[in-house]
């Protein structure tokens, strides 16, 4: 019984070590990374559609920094990405996390400065 428990503990440890997760939730569009916030964006503030997520993975090992498409570690393929009225894409975008519901994502460099 002790050997079984020991094997189980070791297996769980190895699984958790091999499956690395990300430090933060993000979307990446045209090579620019935006970190997710908790800030809700009202429909009236949402601007032009600028793209959609075309690749998703929740494991860091699956992402190539050379990937040229739109990538996310939290949102599935097909998730739409929008401009926010009055805010430059150089600062933030809106992500439609449910139909008609949006959340703000800020550019990674600004997020890094805040944290």
Beta strands, then each sheet from edge to edge (+ up, - down):
strand 1: 26-29
strand 2: 32-41
strand 3: 46-52
strand 4: 55-56
strand 5: 71-72
strand 6: 80-84
strand 7: 92-98
strand 8: 101-107
sheet 1: 3+ 6- 7+ 8- 2+ 1- 5+ 4+
end
